[in-house]
C-alpha cells in the first residue's frame, strides 16, 4: 500500500510552519506573509483603502504560496490561533485542484516548535488508526 503524503500547517496571518510528516519524522519549513500591518512612517497615505488593498494583496499572495506548497499531499491539517486557517481552507475549497485532498482544520494556541511537531504526529497517528 502506498503511504500517504501528510502535511501539518500551523499558521496565523504572518507566518506558516509547514511540517511534512514522513515515517514518524517531521521536516519543517516556513512561509512568511510579508504583511505590513504598520504603515511605513516615511509614507503617508491619503486614505486607508490603499493600505487595506495592499494588505489584502499580500495576504492573497501568502495564501497562494501556501496553496502551491500543499499541492501533491494527500492529507493536510491546518491549525493555529487565528482565522487564517479557515480563510485558507475556504480558498482551497473553490479550487478543484484540492478536491481529492483531505483537509482538516483544528483550533490551536500559539505553540513552540516541539509542540507543533507533537500535534502533527498525534493528529496523523490518530487518523491512521481510524482508517
N, CA, C and O atoms as CSV, one atom per row, in Angstrom:
chain,resi,resn,atom,element,x,y,z
A,1,UNK,N,N,0.843,-1.190,0.000
A,1,UNK,CA,C,0.000,0.000,0.000
A,1,UNK,C,C,0.878,1.239,0.000
A,1,UNK,O,O,1.845,1.326,0.756
A,2,UNK,N,N,0.537,2.193,-0.848
A,2,UNK,CA,C,1.282,3.439,-0.956
A,2,UNK,C,C,1.070,4.283,0.307
A,2,UNK,O,O,-0.062,4.439,0.766
A,3,UNK,N,N,2.150,4.822,0.864
A,3,UNK,CA,C,1.988,5.662,2.041
A,3,UNK,C,C,1.457,7.027,1.622
A,3,UNK,O,O,1.775,7.531,0.544
A,4,UNK,N,N,0.648,7.610,2.489
A,4,UNK,CA,C,0.038,8.899,2.197
A,4,UNK,C,C,1.021,10.019,2.487
A,4,UNK,O,O,1.807,9.956,3.432
A,5,UNK,N,N,0.957,11.042,1.652
A,5,UNK,CA,C,1.778,12.224,1.870
A,5,UNK,C,C,0.995,13.152,2.793
A,5,UNK,O,O,-0.085,13.630,2.446
A,6,UNK,N,N,1.563,13.399,3.981
A,6,UNK,CA,C,0.849,14.144,5.017
A,6,UNK,C,C,1.594,15.422,5.378
A,6,UNK,O,O,2.822,15.448,5.464
A,7,UNK,N,N,0.809,16.491,5.590
A,7,UNK,CA,C,1.371,17.801,5.883
A,7,UNK,C,C,0.557,18.478,6.972
A,7,UNK,O,O,-0.671,18.533,6.900
A,8,UNK,N,N,1.245,18.990,7.977
A,8,UNK,CA,C,0.611,19.803,9.008
A,8,UNK,C,C,1.073,21.237,8.847
A,8,UNK,O,O,2.254,21.492,8.614
A,9,UNK,N,N,0.137,22.178,8.972
A,9,UNK,CA,C,0.492,23.591,8.854
A,9,UNK,C,C,-0.064,24.350,10.047
A,9,UNK,O,O,-1.277,24.502,10.194
A,10,UNK,N,N,0.846,24.828,10.902
A,10,UNK,CA,C,0.454,25.770,11.957
A,10,UNK,C,C,0.586,27.134,11.320
A,10,UNK,O,O,1.626,27.468,10.752
A,11,UNK,N,N,-0.489,27.934,11.417
A,11,UNK,CA,C,-0.432,29.224,10.738
A,11,UNK,C,C,-1.217,30.307,11.471
A,11,UNK,O,O,-2.179,30.046,12.193
A,12,UNK,N,N,-0.762,31.520,11.249
A,12,UNK,CA,C,-1.540,32.695,11.568
A,12,UNK,C,C,-1.419,33.612,10.352
A,12,UNK,O,O,-1.027,33.151,9.281
A,13,UNK,N,N,-1.741,34.880,10.489
A,13,UNK,CA,C,-1.705,35.762,9.325
A,13,UNK,C,C,-0.291,36.215,8.947
A,13,UNK,O,O,-0.105,36.831,7.898
A,14,UNK,N,N,0.697,35.922,9.779
A,14,UNK,CA,C,2.048,36.406,9.490
A,14,UNK,C,C,3.021,35.310,9.068
A,14,UNK,O,O,3.948,35.573,8.303
A,15,UNK,N,N,2.824,34.083,9.556
A,15,UNK,CA,C,3.761,33.006,9.232
A,15,UNK,C,C,3.040,31.660,9.257
A,15,UNK,O,O,2.073,31.461,9.992
A,16,UNK,N,N,3.542,30.747,8.432
A,16,UNK,CA,C,3.038,29.370,8.422
A,16,UNK,C,C,4.229,28.434,8.545
A,16,UNK,O,O,5.231,28.593,7.848
A,17,UNK,N,N,4.111,27.457,9.438
A,17,UNK,CA,C,5.137,26.427,9.595
A,17,UNK,C,C,4.589,25.156,8.957
A,17,UNK,O,O,3.610,24.582,9.435
A,18,UNK,N,N,5.226,24.726,7.876
A,18,UNK,CA,C,4.813,23.544,7.137
A,18,UNK,C,C,5.628,22.357,7.623
A,18,UNK,O,O,6.857,22.358,7.545
A,19,UNK,N,N,4.929,21.342,8.126
A,19,UNK,CA,C,5.589,20.177,8.701
A,19,UNK,C,C,5.211,18.932,7.905
A,19,UNK,O,O,4.088,18.436,7.992
A,20,UNK,N,N,6.171,18.440,7.128
A,20,UNK,CA,C,5.967,17.239,6.326
A,20,UNK,C,C,6.182,16.041,7.247
A,20,UNK,O,O,7.250,15.881,7.839
A,21,UNK,N,N,5.155,15.205,7.359
A,21,UNK,CA,C,5.195,14.047,8.243
A,21,UNK,C,C,5.458,12.797,7.400
A,21,UNK,O,O,4.619,12.388,6.598
A,22,UNK,N,N,6.633,12.201,7.593
A,22,UNK,CA,C,7.036,11.020,6.827
A,22,UNK,C,C,7.671,9.998,7.762
A,22,UNK,O,O,8.651,10.294,8.446
A,23,UNK,N,N,7.107,8.791,7.786
A,23,UNK,CA,C,7.666,7.692,8.583
A,23,UNK,C,C,7.976,8.092,10.025
A,23,UNK,O,O,9.016,7.713,10.564
A,24,UNK,N,N,7.091,8.846,10.642
A,24,UNK,CA,C,7.259,9.216,12.039
A,24,UNK,C,C,8.162,10.403,12.292
A,24,UNK,O,O,8.282,10.845,13.435
A,25,UNK,N,N,8.804,10.935,11.255
A,25,UNK,CA,C,9.652,12.105,11.455
A,25,UNK,C,C,9.047,13.314,10.739
A,25,UNK,O,O,8.186,13.178,9.869
A,26,UNK,N,N,9.515,14.484,11.125
A,26,UNK,CA,C,8.959,15.721,10.591
A,26,UNK,C,C,10.067,16.621,10.076
A,26,UNK,O,O,11.094,16.816,10.726
A,27,UNK,N,N,9.828,17.162,8.891
A,27,UNK,CA,C,10.713,18.181,8.322
A,27,UNK,C,C,9.903,19.474,8.254
A,27,UNK,O,O,8.799,19.488,7.709
A,28,UNK,N,N,10.449,20.561,8.805
A,28,UNK,CA,C,9.713,21.819,8.900
A,28,UNK,C,C,10.321,22.906,8.020
A,28,UNK,O,O,11.537,23.094,7.979
A,29,UNK,N,N,9.442,23.612,7.321
A,29,UNK,CA,C,9.799,24.807,6.561
A,29,UNK,C,C,8.820,25.903,6.962
A,29,UNK,O,O,7.811,25.630,7.613
A,30,UNK,N,N,9.112,27.132,6.577
A,30,UNK,CA,C,8.169,28.200,6.891
A,30,UNK,C,C,7.946,29.094,5.685
A,30,UNK,O,O,8.792,29.206,4.798
A,31,UNK,N,N,6.784,29.726,5.681
A,31,UNK,CA,C,6.431,30.732,4.689
A,31,UNK,C,C,5.928,31.937,5.456
A,31,UNK,O,O,5.046,31.817,6.306
A,32,UNK,N,N,6.491,33.099,5.157
A,32,UNK,CA,C,6.058,34.330,5.813
A,32,UNK,C,C,5.143,35.101,4.880
A,32,UNK,O,O,5.294,35.055,3.659
A,33,UNK,N,N,4.189,35.812,5.474
A,33,UNK,CA,C,3.224,36.539,4.657
A,33,UNK,C,C,3.765,37.876,4.170
A,33,UNK,O,O,3.257,38.418,3.188
A,34,UNK,N,N,4.767,38.412,4.820
A,34,UNK,CA,C,5.313,39.729,4.488
A,34,UNK,C,C,4.245,40.799,4.562
A,34,UNK,O,O,4.316,41.814,3.869
A,35,UNK,N,N,3.255,40.567,5.408
A,35,UNK,CA,C,2.196,41.547,5.617
A,35,UNK,C,C,2.742,42.666,6.484
A,35,UNK,O,O,3.373,42.426,7.513
A,36,UNK,N,N,2.496,43.855,6.063
A,36,UNK,CA,C,2.979,45.022,6.802
A,36,UNK,C,C,1.796,45.687,7.476
A,36,UNK,O,O,1.118,46.525,6.882
A,37,UNK,N,N,1.550,45.304,8.728
A,37,UNK,CA,C,0.413,45.866,9.439
A,37,UNK,C,C,0.660,47.310,9.868
A,37,UNK,O,O,-0.278,48.087,10.046
A,38,UNK,N,N,1.911,47.648,10.026
A,38,UNK,CA,C,2.232,49.019,10.393
A,38,UNK,C,C,2.698,49.753,9.150
A,38,UNK,O,O,3.624,49.319,8.465
A,39,UNK,N,N,2.056,50.853,8.874
A,39,UNK,CA,C,2.429,51.628,7.692
A,39,UNK,C,C,3.830,52.191,7.866
A,39,UNK,O,O,4.253,52.497,8.980
A,40,UNK,N,N,4.538,52.323,6.770
A,40,UNK,CA,C,5.873,52.898,6.763
A,40,UNK,C,C,5.770,54.353,7.207
A,40,UNK,O,O,5.014,55.119,6.610
A,41,UNK,N,N,6.513,54.755,8.243
A,41,UNK,CA,C,6.397,56.133,8.729
A,41,UNK,C,C,6.848,57.168,7.695
A,41,UNK,O,O,6.507,58.344,7.824
A,42,UNK,N,N,7.598,56.762,6.684
A,42,UNK,CA,C,8.056,57.685,5.650
A,42,UNK,C,C,6.955,57.975,4.625
A,42,UNK,O,O,7.038,58.945,3.872
A,43,UNK,N,N,5.919,57.119,4.606
A,43,UNK,CA,C,4.870,57.269,3.609
A,43,UNK,C,C,3.557,57.584,4.308
A,43,UNK,O,O,3.162,56.895,5.249
A,44,UNK,N,N,2.886,58.625,3.845
A,44,UNK,CA,C,1.588,58.978,4.397
A,44,UNK,C,C,0.544,58.733,3.307
A,44,UNK,O,O,0.637,59.294,2.216
A,45,UNK,N,N,-0.444,57.898,3.606
A,45,UNK,CA,C,-1.497,57.599,2.641
A,45,UNK,C,C,-2.669,58.549,2.862
A,45,UNK,O,O,-2.976,58.922,3.994
A,46,UNK,N,N,-3.311,58.931,1.775
A,46,UNK,CA,C,-4.434,59.851,1.869
A,46,UNK,C,C,-5.667,59.175,2.435
A,46,UNK,O,O,-6.505,59.828,3.056
A,47,UNK,N,N,-5.787,57.860,2.223
A,47,UNK,CA,C,-6.919,57.134,2.796
A,47,UNK,C,C,-6.486,55.725,3.171
A,47,UNK,O,O,-5.440,55.231,2.749
A,48,UNK,N,N,-7.320,55.111,3.967
A,48,UNK,CA,C,-6.995,53.769,4.465
A,48,UNK,C,C,-7.193,52.690,3.414
A,48,UNK,O,O,-6.654,51.593,3.562
A,49,UNK,N,N,-7.947,52.963,2.362
A,49,UNK,CA,C,-8.235,51.925,1.376
A,49,UNK,C,C,-6.959,51.454,0.678
A,49,UNK,O,O,-6.842,50.278,0.334
A,50,UNK,N,N,-6.008,52.355,0.468
A,50,UNK,CA,C,-4.739,51.958,-0.155
A,50,UNK,C,C,-4.013,50.951,0.728
A,50,UNK,O,O,-3.526,49.931,0.239
A,51,UNK,N,N,-3.941,51.228,2.006
A,51,UNK,CA,C,-3.278,50.335,2.953
A,51,UNK,C,C,-4.013,49.000,3.031
A,51,UNK,O,O,-3.392,47.938,3.048
A,52,UNK,N,N,-5.339,49.066,3.078
A,52,UNK,CA,C,-6.128,47.838,3.144
A,52,UNK,C,C,-5.948,47.001,1.891
A,52,UNK,O,O,-5.810,45.781,1.984
A,53,UNK,N,N,-5.946,47.622,0.726
A,53,UNK,CA,C,-5.740,46.892,-0.522
A,53,UNK,C,C,-4.370,46.237,-0.557
A,53,UNK,O,O,-4.231,45.103,-1.014
A,54,UNK,N,N,-3.357,46.948,-0.075
A,54,UNK,CA,C,-2.007,46.402,-0.055
A,54,UNK,C,C,-1.939,45.170,0.859
A,54,UNK,O,O,-1.359,44.148,0.493
A,55,UNK,N,N,-2.533,45.280,2.040
A,55,UNK,CA,C,-2.537,44.152,2.975
A,55,UNK,C,C,-3.299,42.970,2.389
A,55,UNK,O,O,-2.892,41.822,2.563
A,56,UNK,N,N,-4.410,43.246,1.690
A,56,UNK,CA,C,-5.199,42.169,1.085
A,56,UNK,C,C,-4.409,41.474,-0.020
A,56,UNK,O,O,-4.462,40.249,-0.137
A,57,UNK,N,N,-3.680,42.234,-0.828
A,57,UNK,CA,C,-2.845,41.637,-1.880
A,57,UNK,C,C,-1.747,40.771,-1.269
A,57,UNK,O,O,-1.458,39.685,-1.769
A,58,UNK,N,N,-1.137,41.254,-0.185
A,58,UNK,CA,C,-0.080,40.481,0.468
A,58,UNK,C,C,-0.638,39.193,1.061
A,58,UNK,O,O,-0.006,38.141,0.972
A,59,UNK,N,N,-1.818,39.275,1.664
A,59,UNK,CA,C,-2.441,38.088,2.237
A,59,UNK,C,C,-2.818,37.096,1.137
A,59,UNK,O,O,-2.633,35.891,1.309
A,60,UNK,N,N,-3.340,37.581,0.015
A,60,UNK,CA,C,-3.677,36.710,-1.115
A,60,UNK,C,C,-2.434,36.003,-1.641
A,60,UNK,O,O,-2.480,34.814,-1.958
A,61,UNK,N,N,-1.336,36.724,-1.734
A,61,UNK,CA,C,-0.074,36.140,-2.187
A,61,UNK,C,C,0.393,35.048,-1.212
A,61,UNK,O,O,0.853,33.986,-1.630
A,62,UNK,N,N,0.268,35.323,0.069
A,62,UNK,CA,C,0.619,34.368,1.131
A,62,UNK,C,C,-0.205,33.084,0.981
A,62,UNK,O,O,0.345,31.984,1.027
A,63,UNK,N,N,-1.519,33.224,0.802
A,63,UNK,CA,C,-2.377,32.056,0.658
A,63,UNK,C,C,-2.077,31.298,-0.631
A,63,UNK,O,O,-2.154,30.069,-0.648
A,64,UNK,N,N,-1.736,32.001,-1.710
A,64,UNK,CA,C,-1.355,31.330,-2.968
A,64,UNK,C,C,-0.085,30.507,-2.760
A,64,UNK,O,O,0.013,29.377,-3.240
A,65,UNK,N,N,0.888,31.075,-2.042
A,65,UNK,CA,C,2.128,30.333,-1.758
A,65,UNK,C,C,1.822,29.068,-0.967
A,65,UNK,O,O,2.376,28.005,-1.243
A,66,UNK,N,N,0.942,29.189,0.012
A,66,UNK,CA,C,0.573,28.022,0.820
A,66,UNK,C,C,-0.156,26.986,-0.030
A,66,UNK,O,O,0.103,25.789,0.090
A,67,UNK,N,N,-1.067,27.441,-0.889
A,67,UNK,CA,C,-1.771,26.525,-1.781
A,67,UNK,C,C,-0.804,25.767,-2.674
A,67,UNK,O,O,-0.942,24.559,-2.866
A,68,UNK,N,N,0.180,26.481,-3.222
A,68,UNK,CA,C,1.195,25.834,-4.064
A,68,UNK,C,C,1.981,24.797,-3.269
A,68,UNK,O,O,2.294,23.723,-3.783
A,69,UNK,N,N,2.299,25.117,-2.019
A,69,UNK,CA,C,3.070,24.201,-1.176
A,69,UNK,C,C,2.266,22.958,-0.796
A,69,UNK,O,O,2.838,21.889,-0.584
A,70,UNK,N,N,0.953,23.094,-0.711
A,70,UNK,CA,C,0.076,21.995,-0.308
A,70,UNK,C,C,-0.151,20.999,-1.442
A,70,UNK,O,O,-0.377,19.816,-1.190
A,71,UNK,N,N,-0.094,21.465,-2.678
A,71,UNK,CA,C,-0.332,20.577,-3.825
A,71,UNK,C,C,0.574,19.355,-3.737
A,71,UNK,O,O,1.759,19.465,-3.423
A,72,UNK,N,N,0.009,18.209,-4.013
A,72,UNK,CA,C,0.796,16.983,-4.006
A,72,UNK,C,C,0.677,16.188,-2.722
A,72,UNK,O,O,1.193,15.073,-2.636
A,73,UNK,N,N,0.006,16.740,-1.724
A,73,UNK,CA,C,-0.196,16.000,-0.475
A,73,UNK,C,C,-1.564,15.337,-0.486
A,73,UNK,O,O,-2.489,15.814,-1.145
A,74,UNK,N,N,-1.688,14.235,0.246
A,74,UNK,CA,C,-2.961,13.520,0.339
A,74,UNK,C,C,-3.798,14.021,1.505
A,74,UNK,O,O,-5.022,14.122,1.412
A,75,UNK,N,N,-3.121,14.333,2.608
A,75,UNK,CA,C,-3.815,14.771,3.826
A,75,UNK,C,C,-3.109,15.988,4.394
A,75,UNK,O,O,-1.882,16.038,4.473
A,76,UNK,N,N,-3.925,16.985,4.794
A,76,UNK,CA,C,-3.380,18.219,5.352
A,76,UNK,C,C,-4.206,18.604,6.566
A,76,UNK,O,O,-5.436,18.546,6.537
A,77,UNK,N,N,-3.524,18.996,7.632
A,77,UNK,CA,C,-4.212,19.571,8.781
A,77,UNK,C,C,-3.717,21.005,8.937
A,77,UNK,O,O,-2.515,21.263,8.998
A,78,UNK,N,N,-4.678,21.938,8.999
A,78,UNK,CA,C,-4.396,23.357,9.220
A,78,UNK,C,C,-4.757,23.671,10.661
A,78,UNK,O,O,-5.869,23.379,11.100
A,79,UNK,N,N,-3.835,24.259,11.395
A,79,UNK,CA,C,-4.130,24.586,12.785
A,79,UNK,C,C,-3.401,25.858,13.172
A,79,UNK,O,O,-2.396,26.225,12.564
A,80,UNK,N,N,-3.926,26.530,14.201
A,80,UNK,CA,C,-3.334,27.779,14.656
A,80,UNK,C,C,-4.353,28.623,15.400
A,80,UNK,O,O,-5.524,28.255,15.493
A,81,UNK,N,N,-3.905,29.765,15.935
A,81,UNK,CA,C,-4.755,30.555,16.820
A,81,UNK,C,C,-5.683,31.555,16.133
A,81,UNK,O,O,-6.587,32.074,16.787
A,82,UNK,N,N,-5.500,31.847,14.849
A,82,UNK,CA,C,-6.305,32.878,14.189
A,82,UNK,C,C,-7.247,32.255,13.158
A,82,UNK,O,O,-7.283,31.036,12.988
A,83,UNK,N,N,-8.004,33.106,12.477
A,83,UNK,CA,C,-8.911,32.654,11.419
A,83,UNK,C,C,-8.189,32.375,10.110
A,83,UNK,O,O,-8.822,31.969,9.136
A,84,UNK,N,N,-6.883,32.581,10.066
A,84,UNK,CA,C,-6.128,32.390,8.825
A,84,UNK,C,C,-6.334,30.982,8.264
A,84,UNK,O,O,-6.451,30.817,7.050
A,85,UNK,N,N,-6.378,29.982,9.118
A,85,UNK,CA,C,-6.541,28.593,8.665
A,85,UNK,C,C,-7.891,28.403,7.974
A,85,UNK,O,O,-7.981,27.688,6.976
A,86,UNK,N,N,-8.939,29.039,8.499
A,86,UNK,CA,C,-10.274,28.937,7.888
A,86,UNK,C,C,-10.337,29.722,6.575
A,86,UNK,O,O,-10.979,29.290,5.618
A,87,UNK,N,N,-9.672,30.866,6.538
A,87,UNK,CA,C,-9.632,31.662,5.312
A,87,UNK,C,C,-8.935,30.876,4.198
A,87,UNK,O,O,-9.395,30.864,3.056
A,88,UNK,N,N,-7.820,30.221,4.542
A,88,UNK,CA,C,-7.114,29.410,3.551
A,88,UNK,C,C,-7.985,28.245,3.098
A,88,UNK,O,O,-8.072,27.969,1.901
A,89,UNK,N,N,-8.626,27.566,4.028
A,89,UNK,CA,C,-9.486,26.432,3.673
A,89,UNK,C,C,-10.582,26.871,2.704
A,89,UNK,O,O,-10.856,26.168,1.731
A,90,UNK,N,N,-11.206,28.009,2.951
A,90,UNK,CA,C,-12.266,28.495,2.071
A,90,UNK,C,C,-11.748,28.744,0.654
A,90,UNK,O,O,-12.450,28.474,-0.321
A,91,UNK,N,N,-10.523,29.257,0.537
A,91,UNK,CA,C,-9.932,29.468,-0.786
A,91,UNK,C,C,-9.613,28.143,-1.471
A,91,UNK,O,O,-9.785,28.010,-2.682
A,92,UNK,N,N,-9.151,27.171,-0.703
A,92,UNK,CA,C,-8.809,25.869,-1.272
A,92,UNK,C,C,-10.058,25.118,-1.742
A,92,UNK,O,O,-10.014,24.392,-2.735
A,93,UNK,N,N,-11.165,25.296,-1.024
A,93,UNK,CA,C,-12.403,24.588,-1.362
A,93,UNK,C,C,-12.922,24.955,-2.754
A,93,UNK,O,O,-13.532,24.119,-3.420
A,94,UNK,N,N,-12.694,26.177,-3.196
A,94,UNK,CA,C,-13.204,26.596,-4.504
A,94,UNK,C,C,-12.249,26.239,-5.636
A,94,UNK,O,O,-12.588,26.417,-6.806
A,95,UNK,N,N,-11.065,25.739,-5.308
A,95,UNK,CA,C,-10.086,25.349,-6.315
A,95,UNK,C,C,-10.154,23.824,-6.498
A,95,UNK,O,O,-9.892,23.066,-5.564
A,96,UNK,N,N,-10.504,23.397,-7.691
A,96,UNK,CA,C,-10.702,21.955,-7.937
A,96,UNK,C,C,-9.419,21.139,-7.850
A,96,UNK,O,O,-9.484,19.911,-7.801
A,97,UNK,N,N,-8.266,21.776,-7.831
A,97,UNK,CA,C,-7.008,21.047,-7.658
A,97,UNK,C,C,-6.939,20.360,-6.292
A,97,UNK,O,O,-6.163,19.424,-6.096
A,98,UNK,N,N,-7.761,20.837,-5.352
A,98,UNK,CA,C,-7.720,20.315,-3.989
A,98,UNK,C,C,-8.910,19.398,-3.673
A,98,UNK,O,O,-9.097,19.000,-2.523
A,99,UNK,N,N,-9.711,19.065,-4.690
A,99,UNK,CA,C,-10.918,18.261,-4.470
A,99,UNK,C,C,-10.641,16.896,-3.844
A,99,UNK,O,O,-11.397,16.449,-2.982
A,100,UNK,N,N,-9.576,16.235,-4.264
A,100,UNK,CA,C,-9.289,14.878,-3.789
A,100,UNK,C,C,-8.479,14.861,-2.486
A,100,UNK,O,O,-8.233,13.799,-1.915
A,101,UNK,N,N,-8.079,16.018,-2.036
A,101,UNK,CA,C,-7.233,16.129,-0.847
A,101,UNK,C,C,-8.099,16.184,0.417
A,101,UNK,O,O,-9.122,16.868,0.454
A,102,UNK,N,N,-7.677,15.464,1.429
A,102,UNK,CA,C,-8.367,15.513,2.720
A,102,UNK,C,C,-7.730,16.634,3.536
A,102,UNK,O,O,-6.563,16.549,3.920
A,103,UNK,N,N,-8.509,17.688,3.796
A,103,UNK,CA,C,-8.008,18.850,4.536
A,103,UNK,C,C,-8.892,19.060,5.760
A,103,UNK,O,O,-10.112,19.174,5.648
A,104,UNK,N,N,-8.261,19.110,6.926
A,104,UNK,CA,C,-8.992,19.362,8.166
A,104,UNK,C,C,-8.440,20.597,8.843
A,104,UNK,O,O,-7.267,20.936,8.688
A,105,UNK,N,N,-9.301,21.271,9.597
A,105,UNK,CA,C,-8.913,22.462,10.348
A,105,UNK,C,C,-9.128,22.167,11.824
A,105,UNK,O,O,-10.177,21.662,12.223
A,106,UNK,N,N,-8.119,22.490,12.630
A,106,UNK,CA,C,-8.200,22.271,14.075
A,106,UNK,C,C,-7.771,23.547,14.795
A,106,UNK,O,O,-6.820,24.203,14.370
A,107,UNK,N,N,-8.453,23.904,15.870
A,107,UNK,CA,C,-8.024,25.070,16.642
A,107,UNK,C,C,-6.760,24.742,17.439
A,107,UNK,O,O,-6.569,23.606,17.875
A,108,UNK,N,N,-5.916,25.727,17.621
A,108,UNK,CA,C,-4.702,25.542,18.422
A,108,UNK,C,C,-4.198,26.899,18.872
A,108,UNK,O,O,-4.395,27.907,18.194
A,109,UNK,N,N,-3.557,26.912,20.002
A,109,UNK,CA,C,-2.971,28.140,20.520
A,109,UNK,C,C,-1.593,28.353,19.905
A,109,UNK,O,O,-1.144,27.582,19.057
A,110,UNK,N,N,-0.940,29.412,20.352
A,110,UNK,CA,C,0.467,29.600,19.986
A,110,UNK,C,C,1.236,28.417,20.549
A,110,UNK,O,O,0.954,27.965,21.659
A,111,UNK,N,N,2.203,27.913,19.799
A,111,UNK,CA,C,2.928,26.712,20.206
A,111,UNK,C,C,4.402,26.853,19.878
A,111,UNK,O,O,4.792,27.576,18.962
A,112,UNK,N,N,5.204,26.144,20.647
A,112,UNK,CA,C,6.623,26.058,20.333
A,112,UNK,C,C,6.793,25.078,19.174
A,112,UNK,O,O,5.839,24.394,18.803
A,113,UNK,N,N,7.970,25.001,18.609
A,113,UNK,CA,C,8.221,24.074,17.508
A,113,UNK,C,C,7.974,22.633,17.946
A,113,UNK,O,O,7.397,21.844,17.198
A,114,UNK,N,N,8.404,22.296,19.142
A,114,UNK,CA,C,8.219,20.935,19.663
A,114,UNK,C,C,6.733,20.621,19.814
A,114,UNK,O,O,6.293,19.521,19.478
A,115,UNK,N,N,5.958,21.579,20.318
A,115,UNK,CA,C,4.522,21.374,20.480
A,115,UNK,C,C,3.822,21.226,19.127
A,115,UNK,O,O,2.920,20.401,18.983
A,116,UNK,N,N,4.235,22.023,18.133
A,116,UNK,CA,C,3.645,21.923,16.795
A,116,UNK,C,C,3.913,20.547,16.200
A,116,UNK,O,O,3.013,19.915,15.647
A,117,UNK,N,N,5.157,20.086,16.317
A,117,UNK,CA,C,5.504,18.776,15.766
A,117,UNK,C,C,4.754,17.654,16.486
A,117,UNK,O,O,4.300,16.705,15.846
A,118,UNK,N,N,4.622,17.754,17.795
A,118,UNK,CA,C,3.887,16.740,18.559
A,118,UNK,C,C,2.412,16.721,18.128
A,118,UNK,O,O,1.812,15.652,18.017
A,119,UNK,N,N,1.835,17.896,17.890
A,119,UNK,CA,C,0.457,17.999,17.442
A,119,UNK,C,C,0.273,17.267,16.112
A,119,UNK,O,O,-0.674,16.497,15.951
A,120,UNK,N,N,1.176,17.507,15.161
A,120,UNK,CA,C,1.093,16.885,13.834
A,120,UNK,C,C,1.242,15.376,13.949
A,120,UNK,O,O,0.465,14.632,13.350
A,121,UNK,N,N,2.230,14.912,14.711
A,121,UNK,CA,C,2.432,13.464,14.878
A,121,UNK,C,C,1.194,12.815,15.480
A,121,UNK,O,O,0.737,11.778,14.998
A,122,UNK,N,N,0.650,13.420,16.529
A,122,UNK,CA,C,-0.529,12.859,17.189
A,122,UNK,C,C,-1.732,12.861,16.239
A,122,UNK,O,O,-2.473,11.880,16.174
A,123,UNK,N,N,-1.922,13.945,15.517
A,123,UNK,CA,C,-3.050,14.036,14.584
A,123,UNK,C,C,-3.008,12.926,13.550
A,123,UNK,O,O,-4.008,12.241,13.335
A,124,UNK,N,N,-1.867,12.741,12.910
A,124,UNK,CA,C,-1.787,11.742,11.846
A,124,UNK,C,C,-1.756,10.315,12.396
A,124,UNK,O,O,-2.222,9.397,11.722
A,125,UNK,N,N,-1.221,10.103,13.601
A,125,UNK,CA,C,-1.275,8.754,14.203
A,125,UNK,C,C,-2.720,8.378,14.513
A,125,UNK,O,O,-3.125,7.238,14.287
A,126,UNK,N,N,-3.507,9.333,15.031
A,126,UNK,CA,C,-4.918,9.074,15.325
A,126,UNK,C,C,-5.675,8.762,14.047
A,126,UNK,O,O,-6.485,7.835,14.015
A,127,UNK,N,N,-5.420,9.525,12.997
A,127,UNK,CA,C,-6.135,9.325,11.740
A,127,UNK,C,C,-5.760,8.009,11.062
A,127,UNK,O,O,-6.590,7.420,10.371
A,128,UNK,N,N,-4.532,7.540,11.245
A,128,UNK,CA,C,-4.146,6.249,10.667
A,128,UNK,C,C,-4.914,5.118,11.333
A,128,UNK,O,O,-5.280,4.137,10.687
A,129,UNK,N,N,-5.154,5.264,12.624
A,129,UNK,CA,C,-5.897,4.248,13.358
A,129,UNK,C,C,-7.365,4.244,13.003
A,129,UNK,O,O,-8.035,3.222,13.148
A,130,UNK,N,N,-7.880,5.381,12.534
A,130,UNK,CA,C,-9.306,5.489,12.217
A,130,UNK,C,C,-9.649,4.873,10.872
A,130,UNK,O,O,-10.822,4.639,10.579
A,131,UNK,N,N,-8.639,4.605,10.048
A,131,UNK,CA,C,-8.907,4.067,8.707
A,131,UNK,C,C,-8.940,2.561,8.678
A,131,UNK,O,O,-9.154,1.969,7.620
